[in-house]
Every structure is written in C-alpha cells, then in structure tokens.
Amino acid sequence: MVKPDRFLADLETLRGFGAAGVGKGVIRPAFSEADIAARKWLAARMEEAGLVPHFDPAGNLFGLAEGRSLLLGSHSDSQPEGGWLDGALGVIAALEVARAARAAGGPAVSVVSFQDEESRFGVTTGSAIWSGTLPLDEADPLTDHSGVRFAEARGRMAALAGDFVDPGRFTGYIELHIEQGPVLDTAGERIGVVSDIVGIRDMRITFSGQQNHAGTTPMHLRRDAFQALGAFNAAIAERFRNVVTPASVWTIGHVTLHPNASSIVPGRATFSMQWRDGDTARLARMEEIVRATAQEIAQERGLGLSFGPLLGLEPVTMDARLRAALETGAEAVAPGKWRKLPSGALHDATNVARLMPVAMLFVPSIGGISHDFAEDTADDDLVAGLEVLARAADIVGRG
C-alpha cells in the first residue's frame, strides 16, 4: 500500500531545493545547483527504496528495478519561476508507487526524472535525447537564452553519468502530472485520464535592422527591429485566422532587444515563436505562415532575417491498454469525478512514445494556474492521483 504521508513529505522535501518567491514557488532550472542537488537527493531516495539509481549522459536520472518493469515518472527541473508540482509530482508519486510495490512483492516498477523537460536548451531535452528524437551531438550545441551550451551544462554532471539506459527493459510508461489548466478544477473533478498530447513547434527568429540615435533619426528612415517584431505579432494572428482551430495556440514568449537602451533605435530583435496543435499537417501549415510573414515584413522594412533551428514534437495518442488501467483506477478512487481530456501542455511522454506504450493522468490545478509561484493542488487530490497511479501500475503489471 502507498503511504500518503510519506509521499507528501517527500514532495515537500523536493520543494525545498530551489524554494523561492511567495507560496510554494520553486526556481530549479535544469543543471542549476538546486537541480543537481535535488537529483542527488532523489538518487539517494531511490537507493533507499531498493532501486538502482543511474544517471545518463543527458542528466536523466533513473531508479531501476530488477528485470523488466513498468516505468513511471516525469521531471524535477522547473521553469525560471515555477511551481512546486510541475513534474515533481510525477517523480515523487512514481517513487512512492515503486517503494510500495517492492515492499508488497508486487509488479516491478522503475522511476525516472527526465532532465530539462522545461526546455532551457531545447524541447523536453532529456527525454528527447534518450528516445532518439534528438541525437546527443545535435543537442550539445544548443544554447539557453544566456548563451550557455548544453554540452557545458551537462558537463556539470559528467562525473555522475553512465551509459544510456536500454529502453527495452521497460514494458511501458505512465506519467502523473498536474493539469496546468482549468478544466478539472472548474468542473469539480479529481482525475483526468489523458487521451492525447498536442504537437509543438518552437524556434527563434531574428530581425536585424540599423541601430541608431532615438532622437535624431526620422521615423520614416528608421530600420527598427522592434517595430518589425510588433508588425509580425499583429500580422501572424490575422494570417492564422483561416487555418487554426479554437484549440490551436501560439506564443511569443521571450524577446531580446539589442542594444536594449531607451535612447537607441533597436538594431536587432530576437524572439521565440512557439505554436501547438493536435494535427501535424496544421502545424506544418502554421510554420509556412510564420516563415512567409517574417520574410515579407523583413523585406518591406529593409531588414535582415534569420531563423534558428526548428524544434518540435509530433502529436501523440495514449496507449489504449494503459489508458484503460488508468480509467479503472480513476473510477475506483474518484467514482463519477473523473473525465477523459487532451493535454495542451507538452510532456516527456511524447518522446517516450517513440519507444514504448505511454499514458498520462492529471490532477486538478487550483485556478488552472501553472508555471507560476501560485501553482498548487489540494493534498486530497494529490493523494487521489497517487492512488490511481498505484492501482493502474498494479493492473498493468499483473496484466
């Protein structure tokens, strides 16, 4: 039997690594001191639970059971200003289920905490590398927004790293996560069994103009890179209009201006452009529109234009057998208080689906808030998610 008090205590201890801000906020980016310390603590807890801790070259941490096993987990890194449950919940719940299963002589369960799910360097970097979606030699040159290379960052854990774990030792993968949206909370429901995960595309775009004096350069003679960004932002919504659906989303989430001074016309604007949808063809059409719109604006304004690498993952449908086990567990733990729903957020399960059957379940996010210090979920709902995961793991293991 899982022990809810032990589970909640471990979850709270993990929050202490990088605890920040108001409420239960966490700052634990991939390969930061807090992240590495947290992973070392997790490795020790895995060993205490009878698992064999193993770091791979990408920084992923596995707690391995003997022989073939079901893999459970998520990630333990955070956004630059993140909440305490995003990813961490799935890792600690997996640890508790594995510990309880071993104590009871139940089916073998292994645990994983993937590295850089929050995309400091790429898109779900650690699981992308492990799954073969992103070769390690292609990941190493990737940089974060400060210019730090992935190779340099993972070098901080090189002394701990062994080989990559053979995915053939796992029978499937289940990931517990907070919803990160308002559906369950608004409906007063306790569990969401995920039907599918949307696909994502992400790249950096740079407009290069002419840096100049903000007081003496006439408006009609300016080659202002930021004004190009503003025009792109306005145009893209209009050009997407007849292509997207109400479920399609896109975001300009990070902007860097050079030289970023109040009295200088910006000579360069670099920004992130990300879009998500459940249809691969629509993602491709949106990419065409992004590139064409940026090129037209650059040409009209006499600016240079460059695109960074296009990163992304395809939409994924959850495995029917694993999903059925979660549905059985959900009805037992929260009868009439659960539903099937898609995931608009990206997860490591998308990459792992290349290797084995995968499934996911959600618990409510209070107010639908995530990627913020205010992120939270009621303890009773956290425990409900743990219990559904444990039931599903037992069903699958005995299947």
LINWO-V824985 format. One record per residue. N is the residue number from 1. PSI is psi in whole degrees, 0 to 359 (999 if undefined). OMEGA is omega in degrees with one decimal (999 if undefined). D_CENTER is the distance of its C-alpha to the mean C-alpha in Angstrom with 1 decimal. Layout:
n: <N & N>
psi: <PSI & PSI>
omega: <OMEGA & OMEGA>
d_center: <D_CENTER & D_CENTER>
This chain:
n: <1 & 2 & 3 & 4 & 5 & 6 & 7 & 8 & 9 & 10 & 11 & 12 & 13 & 14 & 15 & 16 & 17 & 18 & 19 & 20 & 21 & 22 & 23 & 24 & 25 & 26 & 27 & 28 & 29 & 30 & 31 & 32 & 33 & 34 & 35 & 36 & 37 & 38 & 39 & 40 & 41 & 42 & 43 & 44 & 45 & 46 & 47 & 48 & 49 & 50 & 51 & 52 & 53 & 54 & 55 & 56 & 57 & 58 & 59 & 60 & 61 & 62 & 63 & 64 & 65 & 66 & 67 & 68 & 69 & 70 & 71 & 72 & 73 & 74 & 75 & 76 & 77 & 78 & 79 & 80 & 81 & 82 & 83 & 84 & 85 & 86 & 87 & 88 & 89 & 90 & 91 & 92 & 93 & 94 & 95 & 96 & 97 & 98 & 99 & 100 & 101 & 102 & 103 & 104 & 105 & 106 & 107 & 108 & 109 & 110 & 111 & 112 & 113 & 114 & 115 & 116 & 117 & 118 & 119 & 120 & 121 & 122 & 123 & 124 & 125 & 126 & 127 & 128 & 129 & 130 & 131 & 132 & 133 & 134 & 135 & 136 & 137 & 138 & 139 & 140 & 141 & 142 & 143 & 144 & 145 & 146 & 147 & 148 & 149 & 150 & 151 & 152 & 153 & 154 & 155 & 156 & 157 & 158 & 159 & 160 & 161 & 162 & 163 & 164 & 165 & 166 & 167 & 168 & 169 & 170 & 171 & 172 & 173 & 174 & 175 & 176 & 177 & 178 & 179 & 180 & 181 & 182 & 183 & 184 & 185 & 186 & 187 & 188 & 189 & 190 & 191 & 192 & 193 & 194 & 195 & 196 & 197 & 198 & 199 & 200 & 201 & 202 & 203 & 204 & 205 & 206 & 207 & 208 & 209 & 210 & 211 & 212 & 213 & 214 & 215 & 216 & 217 & 218 & 219 & 220 & 221 & 222 & 223 & 224 & 225 & 226 & 227 & 228 & 229 & 230 & 231 & 232 & 233 & 234 & 235 & 236 & 237 & 238 & 239 & 240 & 241 & 242 & 243 & 244 & 245 & 246 & 247 & 248 & 249 & 250 & 251 & 252 & 253 & 254 & 255 & 256 & 257 & 258 & 259 & 260 & 261 & 262 & 263 & 264 & 265 & 266 & 267 & 268 & 269 & 270 & 271 & 272 & 273 & 274 & 275 & 276 & 277 & 278 & 279 & 280 & 281 & 282 & 283 & 284 & 285 & 286 & 287 & 288 & 289 & 290 & 291 & 292 & 293 & 294 & 295 & 296 & 297 & 298 & 299 & 300 & 301 & 302 & 303 & 304 & 305 & 306 & 307 & 308 & 309 & 310 & 311 & 312 & 313 & 314 & 315 & 316 & 317 & 318 & 319 & 320 & 321 & 322 & 323 & 324 & 325 & 326 & 327 & 328 & 329 & 330 & 331 & 332 & 333 & 334 & 335 & 336 & 337 & 338 & 339 & 340 & 341 & 342 & 343 & 344 & 345 & 346 & 347 & 348 & 349 & 350 & 351 & 352 & 353 & 354 & 355 & 356 & 357 & 358 & 359 & 360 & 361 & 362 & 363 & 364 & 365 & 366 & 367 & 368 & 369 & 370 & 371 & 372 & 373 & 374 & 375 & 376 & 377 & 378 & 379 & 380 & 381 & 382 & 383 & 384 & 385 & 386 & 387 & 388 & 389 & 390 & 391 & 392 & 393 & 394 & 395 & 396 & 397 & 398 & 399>
psi: <138 & 153 & 103 & 321 & 319 & 318 & 311 & 324 & 317 & 321 & 319 & 321 & 316 & 323 & 331 & 340 & 100 & 14 & 135 & 163 & 198 & 164 & 231 & 37 & 155 & 137 & 101 & 61 & 157 & 132 & 8 & 168 & 318 & 320 & 314 & 319 & 319 & 319 & 324 & 320 & 316 & 319 & 319 & 320 & 324 & 316 & 319 & 331 & 2 & 11 & 161 & 111 & 141 & 121 & 138 & 177 & 339 & 356 & 359 & 140 & 122 & 145 & 106 & 128 & 164 & 143 & 197 & 144 & 165 & 136 & 129 & 153 & 197 & 233 & 160 & 2 & 164 & 168 & 165 & 325 & 94 & 176 & 175 & 352 & 336 & 106 & 310 & 321 & 312 & 326 & 312 & 323 & 318 & 317 & 316 & 319 & 316 & 319 & 315 & 320 & 319 & 318 & 327 & 358 & 26 & 187 & 145 & 137 & 129 & 165 & 146 & 142 & 103 & 152 & 145 & 44 & 330 & 7 & 43 & 323 & 334 & 222 & 112 & 60 & 310 & 312 & 331 & 319 & 313 & 323 & 348 & 1 & 323 & 108 & 144 & 322 & 340 & 335 & 324 & 322 & 350 & 144 & 154 & 184 & 348 & 359 & 4 & 132 & 148 & 320 & 319 & 317 & 313 & 341 & 338 & 341 & 11 & 325 & 340 & 345 & 139 & 206 & 172 & 142 & 137 & 117 & 344 & 347 & 354 & 142 & 342 & 177 & 131 & 134 & 122 & 136 & 157 & 152 & 322 & 23 & 178 & 359 & 305 & 316 & 316 & 323 & 353 & 28 & 159 & 337 & 138 & 126 & 119 & 134 & 320 & 164 & 134 & 162 & 164 & 148 & 143 & 131 & 163 & 141 & 140 & 124 & 130 & 118 & 225 & 114 & 134 & 173 & 130 & 344 & 336 & 354 & 113 & 147 & 321 & 349 & 359 & 144 & 74 & 114 & 327 & 324 & 327 & 319 & 316 & 318 & 321 & 315 & 319 & 320 & 325 & 323 & 319 & 320 & 337 & 342 & 314 & 10 & 320 & 171 & 172 & 341 & 349 & 142 & 154 & 151 & 133 & 105 & 346 & 126 & 133 & 122 & 145 & 129 & 9 & 50 & 147 & 336 & 21 & 130 & 125 & 127 & 343 & 138 & 119 & 132 & 155 & 140 & 118 & 140 & 150 & 144 & 159 & 359 & 123 & 319 & 322 & 322 & 319 & 319 & 321 & 323 & 316 & 318 & 319 & 310 & 316 & 319 & 315 & 319 & 318 & 317 & 319 & 316 & 317 & 327 & 4 & 40 & 156 & 158 & 136 & 148 & 136 & 181 & 141 & 116 & 152 & 171 & 151 & 157 & 149 & 134 & 136 & 150 & 133 & 319 & 315 & 321 & 320 & 322 & 320 & 320 & 320 & 316 & 321 & 318 & 327 & 321 & 322 & 65 & 126 & 3 & 35 & 164 & 164 & 141 & 153 & 162 & 119 & 347 & 155 & 148 & 162 & 334 & 331 & 315 & 317 & 334 & 341 & 338 & 333 & 168 & 142 & 157 & 162 & 153 & 152 & 151 & 161 & 147 & 122 & 124 & 6 & 17 & 134 & 171 & 42 & 151 & 337 & 356 & 133 & 161 & 142 & 142 & 319 & 323 & 325 & 315 & 322 & 316 & 317 & 315 & 323 & 316 & 316 & 317 & 316 & 317 & 321 & 317 & 313 & 317 & 329 & 355 & 999>
omega: <174.8 & 179.8 & -176.0 & -178.2 & 178.8 & 177.8 & -178.7 & 178.7 & 177.5 & 179.0 & 178.9 & 178.0 & 178.4 & 177.7 & -178.4 & 177.3 & -178.8 & 178.4 & -174.4 & 173.0 & -180.0 & 177.6 & -176.6 & -177.8 & -179.2 & 170.1 & -175.0 & -179.9 & -179.8 & 176.2 & 172.1 & 178.4 & -179.9 & -179.7 & -178.9 & 177.4 & 179.1 & -179.5 & 176.0 & 176.6 & 178.3 & 179.1 & 178.5 & 179.0 & 176.5 & -179.6 & 177.2 & -179.1 & 178.4 & 177.0 & 177.4 & -179.7 & -177.6 & 173.0 & 175.8 & -175.1 & 179.9 & -178.6 & 175.4 & 179.1 & 175.9 & 166.9 & -166.7 & 170.0 & 179.1 & 175.9 & 178.2 & -175.0 & 170.7 & 179.8 & 175.8 & 175.6 & 179.6 & 179.8 & -179.7 & 172.0 & -176.4 & 168.4 & 177.1 & 169.0 & -171.5 & 175.6 & -171.5 & -173.1 & -175.8 & -177.4 & -177.1 & 179.7 & -177.4 & 179.9 & -177.4 & 175.6 & 177.9 & 178.4 & -179.2 & 178.6 & 179.3 & -179.4 & -179.0 & -180.0 & 179.9 & -179.2 & -177.7 & -177.1 & -178.9 & 179.6 & -176.5 & 179.6 & 172.7 & -172.8 & 174.4 & 165.8 & -179.8 & -178.7 & 174.1 & 171.1 & -176.1 & 165.9 & 171.6 & -176.0 & -177.2 & 175.6 & -175.5 & -165.9 & -174.4 & 180.0 & 176.3 & 178.7 & -177.9 & -176.7 & -176.7 & 176.9 & -178.1 & 178.1 & -177.5 & -178.8 & 173.9 & 177.6 & -173.9 & 179.2 & -178.9 & -178.5 & 172.3 & -176.1 & 177.2 & -180.0 & 178.0 & -179.7 & 177.6 & 180.0 & 179.2 & -177.7 & -178.0 & 175.7 & 178.5 & -179.7 & -174.2 & -177.7 & -179.0 & -166.2 & 170.2 & 179.3 & 173.2 & 179.0 & 178.6 & 179.8 & 180.0 & 179.4 & -178.1 & -179.2 & -179.4 & -176.2 & 175.2 & -176.9 & 172.7 & -176.3 & 167.5 & -176.4 & -175.6 & 178.8 & -170.2 & -169.0 & -176.6 & -178.6 & -179.5 & -177.6 & -178.0 & -179.6 & -168.8 & -174.8 & 170.7 & 175.2 & -170.8 & 178.1 & -179.0 & 179.8 & -178.8 & 172.5 & -176.0 & 169.6 & -175.9 & 174.7 & 175.2 & 178.5 & 179.9 & 168.5 & 179.6 & -179.4 & 179.8 & 173.0 & -177.1 & -177.4 & -176.4 & -178.0 & -172.5 & -178.4 & -179.6 & -176.0 & -174.5 & 179.0 & -176.1 & 168.7 & -169.9 & -176.7 & -179.9 & 176.5 & 175.1 & 176.7 & 178.2 & 179.0 & 178.2 & -178.9 & 179.8 & -175.2 & -172.2 & 179.5 & 179.9 & -177.0 & 174.8 & -165.1 & -175.3 & -178.1 & -171.9 & 173.8 & 177.3 & 179.5 & 178.9 & 177.9 & 175.5 & -172.3 & 163.2 & -168.4 & -179.6 & -178.1 & 174.2 & 176.9 & 175.0 & 6.1 & 174.9 & -179.9 & -172.7 & -177.3 & 180.0 & 173.0 & -175.9 & 179.7 & -179.3 & 175.3 & 176.8 & -176.3 & 175.5 & 174.4 & -177.4 & 175.3 & -175.4 & 178.5 & 180.0 & -176.0 & -176.4 & -179.5 & 179.4 & 175.6 & 179.7 & 178.6 & 177.7 & 176.5 & 178.4 & -179.0 & 178.2 & -176.7 & -178.4 & -179.7 & 179.0 & -179.3 & 179.2 & -179.1 & 178.7 & -179.7 & -179.4 & -173.5 & 178.8 & -176.9 & 169.5 & -177.5 & 173.8 & 178.2 & 172.6 & 179.0 & 174.5 & 178.6 & 179.1 & 178.2 & -178.4 & 173.4 & -177.1 & 173.8 & -178.3 & -179.7 & -174.5 & -177.5 & 179.1 & 178.9 & 178.3 & 177.5 & 177.1 & 179.1 & 176.6 & 177.9 & -179.9 & -179.6 & 178.2 & -175.6 & -175.6 & -175.8 & 179.7 & -177.0 & 178.0 & 178.8 & 169.5 & 178.8 & 176.2 & 174.8 & 174.3 & 175.9 & 179.7 & -179.1 & 178.6 & 179.7 & 179.2 & 178.4 & -176.1 & 179.8 & 174.8 & -170.4 & -171.2 & 175.0 & -179.9 & 173.3 & -179.4 & 169.6 & -178.7 & 164.1 & -173.7 & 169.0 & -178.2 & -179.0 & -177.9 & -172.5 & 173.2 & -174.6 & -178.0 & 179.1 & -177.1 & -179.8 & 179.3 & 175.6 & 179.1 & -179.2 & -179.2 & 179.0 & 175.5 & -179.5 & 176.7 & 177.1 & 177.3 & -176.3 & 175.7 & 178.8 & -179.0 & 178.6 & -179.2 & 179.3 & 179.7 & 178.5 & -178.4 & -177.7 & -178.8 & -174.0 & 999>
d_center: <29.5 & 26.4 & 27.3 & 25.4 & 26.9 & 25.7 & 22.2 & 22.1 & 23.8 & 21.3 & 18.4 & 20.6 & 21.4 & 17.8 & 17.5 & 20.5 & 18.7 & 17.9 & 19.2 & 20.0 & 21.2 & 22.6 & 21.8 & 19.1 & 17.0 & 15.2 & 14.9 & 13.4 & 11.8 & 11.5 & 15.1 & 16.7 & 19.6 & 18.0 & 15.1 & 17.8 & 20.0 & 17.5 & 17.0 & 20.8 & 21.3 & 19.0 & 21.0 & 24.2 & 23.2 & 22.4 & 25.8 & 27.5 & 26.2 & 27.9 & 25.0 & 25.1 & 22.3 & 21.3 & 19.2 & 18.7 & 19.1 & 15.5 & 15.2 & 13.7 & 15.8 & 17.5 & 20.2 & 22.5 & 25.0 & 28.2 & 28.6 & 26.4 & 23.9 & 21.1 & 17.7 & 15.6 & 12.6 & 8.9 & 7.9 & 10.1 & 9.2 & 8.9 & 9.0 & 12.7 & 13.9 & 11.7 & 12.8 & 13.9 & 12.2 & 8.5 & 7.7 & 11.3 & 13.0 & 12.0 & 13.2 & 16.3 & 17.2 & 17.1 & 19.3 & 21.7 & 22.0 & 22.7 & 25.2 & 26.9 & 27.2 & 28.8 & 31.2 & 32.3 & 32.7 & 30.2 & 28.1 & 26.2 & 22.5 & 20.3 & 17.2 & 14.2 & 11.8 & 9.6 & 9.7 & 7.7 & 4.1 & 4.5 & 6.7 & 10.0 & 11.7 & 10.3 & 7.5 & 5.5 & 9.0 & 10.2 & 9.8 & 11.0 & 13.9 & 14.8 & 14.9 & 17.0 & 15.0 & 15.2 & 18.4 & 18.5 & 21.3 & 19.4 & 16.4 & 19.0 & 20.2 & 16.9 & 17.2 & 15.4 & 17.0 & 19.7 & 20.7 & 19.7 & 19.2 & 16.7 & 19.9 & 21.2 & 18.2 & 18.0 & 21.8 & 21.5 & 20.6 & 23.0 & 25.6 & 23.4 & 22.2 & 23.8 & 23.4 & 20.5 & 20.7 & 22.4 & 20.2 & 23.6 & 24.0 & 21.5 & 22.5 & 19.2 & 15.8 & 14.9 & 11.8 & 12.6 & 10.4 & 11.6 & 12.2 & 11.0 & 14.1 & 17.8 & 19.1 & 19.7 & 20.8 & 23.2 & 24.6 & 25.2 & 23.4 & 21.8 & 19.7 & 17.8 & 17.9 & 15.4 & 17.4 & 15.0 & 11.6 & 12.2 & 12.2 & 11.1 & 13.2 & 12.9 & 15.8 & 18.1 & 21.5 & 24.5 & 27.8 & 30.7 & 33.8 & 36.6 & 36.3 & 39.4 & 41.3 & 40.1 & 43.7 & 45.8 & 43.7 & 44.7 & 41.9 & 43.1 & 43.0 & 39.5 & 36.8 & 34.1 & 30.6 & 29.0 & 31.3 & 30.0 & 26.4 & 27.8 & 29.6 & 26.6 & 24.6 & 27.6 & 28.3 & 25.0 & 24.9 & 28.5 & 28.0 & 25.0 & 27.2 & 28.8 & 25.9 & 23.0 & 22.9 & 22.1 & 18.7 & 17.9 & 16.1 & 16.1 & 15.5 & 17.1 & 15.0 & 16.5 & 20.3 & 22.6 & 26.3 & 29.0 & 31.2 & 29.7 & 33.2 & 34.9 & 38.1 & 36.7 & 35.7 & 32.2 & 32.7 & 29.1 & 25.9 & 22.6 & 19.6 & 16.2 & 16.4 & 13.5 & 14.4 & 13.1 & 15.5 & 16.4 & 19.2 & 19.1 & 22.5 & 21.5 & 18.6 & 21.3 & 23.8 & 21.5 & 21.1 & 24.9 & 25.4 & 23.1 & 25.0 & 28.4 & 28.0 & 27.1 & 30.0 & 32.5 & 31.7 & 32.1 & 35.4 & 36.8 & 36.2 & 37.2 & 33.9 & 32.2 & 28.8 & 26.2 & 22.9 & 20.2 & 18.6 & 16.9 & 13.4 & 11.9 & 11.5 & 14.0 & 14.1 & 14.5 & 17.0 & 16.8 & 19.7 & 22.8 & 24.1 & 21.0 & 20.5 & 24.2 & 23.9 & 21.3 & 23.6 & 26.5 & 24.9 & 23.8 & 27.4 & 28.8 & 26.8 & 26.6 & 29.3 & 29.1 & 26.2 & 23.3 & 22.3 & 20.4 & 17.8 & 15.3 & 11.6 & 11.1 & 7.4 & 5.3 & 4.7 & 6.4 & 9.5 & 9.8 & 10.8 & 12.7 & 14.7 & 16.5 & 18.1 & 18.8 & 18.8 & 15.6 & 15.3 & 13.3 & 14.8 & 14.1 & 16.2 & 17.1 & 15.8 & 19.0 & 19.8 & 16.5 & 15.1 & 11.7 & 10.4 & 14.0 & 16.5 & 18.0 & 15.1 & 17.1 & 18.1 & 21.7 & 22.6 & 24.3 & 21.2 & 19.2 & 22.1 & 22.4 & 18.9 & 19.9 & 23.2 & 21.9 & 19.6 & 22.8 & 25.0 & 22.9 & 22.6 & 26.4 & 27.1 & 25.2 & 26.7 & 30.2 & 29.7>
